[in-house]
Amino acid sequence: MPLRPEQAREVGEYLRAAGPGHPWEGVRIASAWGSRDVLGAVLIRPELVA
């Protein structure tokens, strides 16, 4: 279930962009299983887990 806009803003305050060497750097993320459509992902530092 997607976050409501106010929830997304609150969580977003804790996210920080990943620097070089992120374990998923260069990984292509499909929009659905078996799909060739690729999502534009923004990698973050893995310090916050929800």
ChimeraX attribute file (.defattr): number of C-alpha atoms within 10 A of each C-alpha:
attribute: neighborCount
match mode: 1-to-1
recipient: residues
	/A:1	3
	/A:2	6
	/A:3	9
	/A:4	8
	/A:5	8
	/A:6	9
	/A:7	10
	/A:8	11
	/A:9	11
	/A:10	10
	/A:11	12
	/A:12	10
	/A:13	8
	/A:14	9
	/A:15	14
	/A:16	13
	/A:17	11
	/A:18	15
	/A:19	10
	/A:20	7
	/A:21	8
	/A:22	13
	/A:23	10
	/A:24	11
	/A:25	12
	/A:26	8
	/A:27	8
	/A:28	13
	/A:29	15
	/A:30	14
	/A:31	12
	/A:32	10
	/A:33	8
	/A:34	7
	/A:35	9
	/A:36	11
	/A:37	12
	/A:38	11
	/A:39	11
	/A:40	10
	/A:41	10
	/A:42	8
	/A:43	15
	/A:44	14
	/A:45	11
	/A:46	12
	/A:47	8
	/A:48	10
	/A:49	4
	/A:50	3
